[in-house]
Amino acid sequence: MQFTDLHLVDVQHPLRYEYLRAQTASAWRPHESLSVAGAVSLVERVNALRGAPATGAPLHCVVTTGDNTDNNSRAELDWYLKVMSGGRITPNTGDPRRYEGVQDSGLKLYWHPDDALRDADKALGFPRLHGFLDAAVREVNSPGLGLPWYSTVGNHDALPGGCWAPKDSYFTEFAVGGKKLMSLDETRGAALWKAVKKGRDPKGAHFKELLKSEARRMRSVTPDASRAPFTPAEYVEAHLDPAHKGAGPVGHGYTEENLASATQYYSFRISDDVLGISLDTTDPGGHYEGSLGTAQLRWLERELTANERRDGGPSYVIVFSHHTSRTMRNLRHDPARPGEARHGGEEILALLGRHRSVVAWVNGHSHKNAITPHRTPHGSFWEVSTASHVDFPQLARVVELSDNHDGTISLFTTLIESAAPHRTDFTDLSQTGLAALYRELSFNAPGAKPALGGEAEDRNTELVLRKG
């Protein structure tokens, strides 16, 4: 089972750039304050499945493919681990008594559900919902997955804003501080977003300059140390914490060896004859597109080669990553490894194509369902990209591998929704009601892209391969 791009988001985080909504719909979404309730409902759906839909076989595990959090925030990391392994979550930072964010700012750029303000979203038919913001920051209870689960890191987990190089003390102080920018001149916003899209500001120098120049227009919010960014080591340590073991395994793929080597990639057994490989495709040099460093590329080749020499015969291999092959074009050097080259999607495809055991590369990042065949010298393998759980259609994907006993194997891909009711009751602000509202608001969000669902051949499929 693949989860991807959950984007569990602290909607009150000071570093968020909601004011870029006019430039990109991903800057702020009217439903995102309900991301925790939505993710818990997805966990509930998986727990209710009696088996894999195509073969009826028991499900072996859940694998996330990155952007589990949204703002590289310790609070969000805690929420994510509790959603997956079980626990009580209060999706609120800052003032524990109330919401402090753009949805009660009085700015017409944002939907104000509790207020009579004629904002831009209400002009498009969004409702007034008394008590929405109080409900959005109320405690949510997750039963945790009943299956073992494994974690893969994405750019929003590793980089401030998902796009700026980490370790800048200014951004750390701003994240935990008491000021938040909620509006911005559209011309300045367009210039900032253009720089981000073109990868011209990987270290956030332009962004930092903008924040400093807008200091007088910022609004006061309650400071909160839990909004601090987490480091790669802290990400691994949090997964290794016994409090978050849930259905296991300890570390959810990460080990003490990852801590010692300062890495976030690993391999694991999905079953006796299927090997999973989880990659870290985020570029620490900044920008939201990805790549692999030489050390990780060589490790991947060693893992694939060792698998082919395995006693008892090779296993099939499914590779998991956050970025797709097409979004691995960011070849900036890692500041911690200045002499190490970075390698893009075409090079990764060539490496995977040299190994007969690779049957699929499963990933996310693009928030879109897409299935792409990649031909190799000895046959082919499939790249399976799945839509996010923050933008509609809010899906996860079941991946099944089956031997057809005729010289072929089948890779079945089946999309699932959360357990939330499909009919939304706007008066129901319970945990279940909020999960239903999360889906409905996402469908109607201004700027939502209908194409994210993909074509029929990108959704529920049987993908056939010749046995190696």
N, C-alpha and C positions, 0 to 999 in steps of 0.2 A: 504494500500500500504506500503510495507516495502522497505526502503533504508538501505543498510548496507555497512560498510567499504568503505566509500567514499574516505578516506585518502586524504583530501585536503592538499597538501604538499607544504611547502616553500622549494623549492629544493636548496636554497642557505644557509640554516640554518647551522651554524657552528657545531652543535652537531650531525649532520647526519653522519652515518657510511657507506657511499657509497663504501669505500675501502674494505668492506667485500663482495663485489659482487662475488668474486670467491668462497666464502663460501655459500652464499645464494642469490638467485635471488631477494628476497624481500629487500635487502640492497639498491639496485638502479635499476631503470627501465628506459629504454630509452624514454618512453612516459610520465613519471610522471610530467614533467613540464607543461603538458596540463590538469592536473586534474581538475582545475576550469572550463575550457571550457567544459570538458566532463560532469561534474556534472550539469552545467547549461542546457546542452542538455537533460539530464535526466529529469530535471524539466519541460522543454518544452514538452517532451513526455507525462508526466502525465497530464499536463494542456490540452493536445489535446485529451485525452481519453474521450469518451462520456458516459462511464459507465463501470461497471465491466464486464470482458469478458465472464464469464460463465452465470451470471444471468441477466446482463443488468442493475442491480441496481446502483444507484448513489454511487460513492466512498465517504466514510465518512471522511477519514483522511490518512495522511502519518505518519509512525512511523520509525524513524531511530533506528538501533540497534548497534550503537557505532562505534568507530574509525572514527568519523566524521572529525577529524583532524589527522595529522601524527606525529607532534613533540611537542604536548602539548604547542603550541606557540600562543600568543595573536593575532598575525597577522593571523594565520590560523583560529582561532576561529571567527574572524571578517569576514573572507572570507566565512566560512561555514554559518554563520547567514545571510549574504547577499545573498548567493546562494539560501537559503531556503525561505527567506522572501522578497527578491527583493532588488536590489541596484547595484551600479557600483563598481567593484572590480578590483584593479590593483595587480595581483599576483606577486609582486616583493618586495623584501626587500633589505636593503643595499643601494647601489648606485642607485638613482632613474633614472639614465640615461642609465643604461646598466645591463646586466646579469653578475654575478660574481659567477661562480660555476664550477663544474667538467666538464661541457660540452664545456668549452673553456680553459681548463687547459693544453692542449697539451699532456695529458696522454692517452695512447692508450687503457687503460682499459675501457674508456667511448666513447660513440658515440658523435662525433663532427659534428653536422649537417651543420654548416656554413663553415667548414674548409675542405681543401683537404687532411688532415691528414688520412693516411691509418690505422684507428683505428680498434679494434677488431670487432665492429659491422658492419662497412663498409665491412670488409672481409667476412661477412656473407650475404652481399647484402643490407644493410641499405643504403638509398640514401644520397646524399649531397643536402641540401635544403637551399638555400640562404635566409637569413632573418628569419630563424626559431626562433632563440633565441630572437630577437627583438619582434617577434610576440608573443612568449610565455609569455613575461612580459608586454604585452600591456593590456589596460583596457578591461574588459569583463563586459557585462551587463546582469543581471539576472532579468527576469520578476517576480520571486518569485512564489511559489506554489499558486495555486488558491484554495487549500484545507487547512483546519486546519492541523497542523503538530505537532508532539510530538517527543521529543529528549531522547535518551538513551545514557549513557556514556560508553566508551570502554577504554581499557588499553592505547591506543595511545593518548587518550584525557587526561588521568590522569597522566601518567608516562613519564619522559624523555626517548626518544627512544622507548617508549612503553614497557619498561622492567625494568627500574631502579626506586627505591624508590624516591619520590620527596623530596623537601625541602633541597637539598644539595646546599649550596651557591656557591660552585665551578662550578657546572653545570649551575646555573643561570648566573653567570658572564661570563662563556664561551659562552653561548647562545647569549648574546647581544654584545659580544666582536668582535675584529677585526682579529682573527686568525681562520684558518680552515685547518684540516688535510684532504688531498685528496688522499694519497696513503699510503700503509702500507706493510711491509714485509709479504709475504704470510704465513709464519710460525707463526708469531705473530697474524695475523688475524685469523688463524685457531684456535689458543688457545683461543682467545677472544670469538669467536663464540661458541666454545664448552662449555665454561663457561656459556654463556648466555642460550644456549639450555638446559643444565643440571640444570639451576637454581642455579648455584654456586656463582653468583655475583649479588644478588638482590639489593644491595645498590649501585652498580656501583663502588666499590673500585678498582677492577681490571681495569675497564675502565678508571677511573680517573688517576690511575698510568700510564697507557699506554699513555694517552694524555699528561701528564706532561713529560714523557720521550721522546716524539716525538716533543716537542715544537720547536726545531730548524728546523724541516722539514715542519712546517706549512706554509701556504701561507697567505698573507694579504688580508683581505676583509673589506668592509665598515661596521663599527659597526652599530647596529640598536636596539634600546630599544624595538621595537615592537615584537622582537623575544623572549622576556622574557616568561617563563612558566606562565600559569594561574593556580590559585589554584581552588579547588572544589567550594569554595564560589564565586570566580570570574566567574566560568563557569555558575553557577546558576544566578548570577547577570546579566550577559550578556544576558541570555535568557529572563530575566524579563525586560530588557531595552525596552521601548516603540518603540524605533527606529527599533527594530527587530520583532515587533508583526506580520507583514504580515497578512495572513488570520487568525491568531490567533491559539489557545487562548493565552492570556497573559502568558508568562513564558513557553509556549510549554510543559506543564505538571508540570514544577517546580513552586513552590509557595514560599511565604515569610516564610512559615513553614519549608521548606527545608533549608532556610538560617539560621533560628533560631536553628534548630536541627542539622545542619551540615550533612545533608543527601542528596543523589542524587537518591532516589527511590520514587515512587508515584503510585497511581492508578487513572484511568480516565474512563469516559464513552465513549466507541466507538459508542454505540447506546443504546436505552432503555434496551435492553436485552442482551448486550454484555459488559463485564467489561474488560478493559485493565489494566495490571499491568506491570510497567517498573522497572526493577531491576538494581542495581549497582553491577556488579560482579567483578570489578577490586580489586585486593588485594593491598592496600597501602604499604604493606611490600616489594613490588617489585616482579618481574618476570611477564612474559606475560600471564601466565595462571591465572585463576580466582578462586573465592570462595565467600561465603557470611559470614558476621559476625553474631554472635548469635542474636544481636538486630534486624538486617534486617530479619533474618530467622523467628523470632517470629512475627515481623510485617507482613510478608507474610502470616503466618498461621492465624493471626487475620483477615487480609483482606479476605482471602478465607472463613473463618468461618462466618464472618459478611455477606458476599455475600449470603451464603446459608440460612441465617435467614432474608433475605431482605423481606420487605413488598411487597406483590404481587408476591412472588416467586423468586427463585434465578435466576441470570443471568448466561449465559455461560461466561467463562473466557479464555482470551488469554494472556499468559505471554510473555513478551519481555525482552530479555537480550542481552548482547554482546556475552558472552562466551556460548559455547555449553556444554551439560552435560559432554561430554568426556574431555573437556579442563578446567574443574573446579576441579583441583587436587592440587591447590596451597594453602596450609593451614598455610602459615606464618602469624604471628600475626600482626595486624594493630598497628604501633608504637603509634598511638594516643589512642589505646584501648588495652594496653598490656595484660590485664587479660581476654580478650574476645576470645573465641574459633572461629575458622573458619570452614566452612562446605562446602563439595564438592558436585559434581554433583550427585552422587548416593543418597545422603541424600536429595537433592532437588527433585530428581525424586520420591523418596518415599513420600515426603510431598505432591507433586502435585497429586500423585496417590491416595491419601486418600480422594480427593475432586472430587466428580462426575461432578462438574461444569466445570472443566478444560478440554478444548478440544484441546488446542495447546500450545506449547512452541516454539516461533519464535525467532531465533537468527542468529548470523553471525560468525565472528572471524576466522573461518577456511578457508575463501575465497572459499568455495566449496558448491555446491548444494548437500544436503543430506536430505532425509526424513526418519525418524525412528519411528516405532510404539513402544509405551511403554504400556505393559499390566498392568492392575491394578486389585485389588480385585473385582471391579464392572464393568470392561470393559477395556477401553484403552483410551489413548490420543496420539497425534502426535507431534513429535519434527520436526520442519521445519527449516532447516539451509539453508541460501542463499549465493551464491557467492558474491564476493566483486564488487565494481565499480572501482577498480584500476587494478586488474589483469583480463585478459580475462577469461570468457566471458562477464564481465562488465554488470551485470544484476540487476534488481530490481524485486520484486515479489508482485503480487496482491493476497491477501488472502480473500476469500469469505466464509461466513457461511450461509448455506441455510437449512431450515426445509423442509424435503421431505414429511411430512404428512403421513408417513407410519411407524412411530416408529423409524426413523433414521434421522440423519442430515448429510449433506455433507460439507466438507471443501475443497473448490477448491483452487488450487495454480497455478498461471499462471505467467510465467516469461516474462519480457519486457526488451527491449533495449532502449537506448537513441534515440532521434530524429535525430541523425546525419546520413547523407547519407551513405549507405553501400558501394558506390563506392567512393574511395578517389581520389581527384584531388590534386596531390602533389604541384601544383602551387597555390592552394587556401589556403592562410594563414589568411583568415577571421575567425571570431569566429566559424562559422559553419564548415568551412574547418578544423580548428584545432580539433574540436570535432570528426570529421570523422577520422582524422589522429591519434587521441588518441586511437581509437578502433583498427585501422589497425596495429599501432606500437605495441600495447599490444599483439595482436595475434602472432606477429612475434618475440617478445622479447626473447632473448636467455634465456633458463631456464624456459620458460613458461610451465605450466603443463596442458596438454590437459584434465586430469582427473577432473579438477576443475568444469567442466560443470556437472559432475555427470552422473548417468545412467538415462534412460527414466523415471523410477519411482521416480526420485528425482526432476523432472522438472514440467511439466504441468500435474497436477493430479486431480482426485476426490477421496478424502479420506473420507470414510464412517464410521460413529460412531452410536452406539445405543443411543437413547435419555435416559438421566438419569432418 
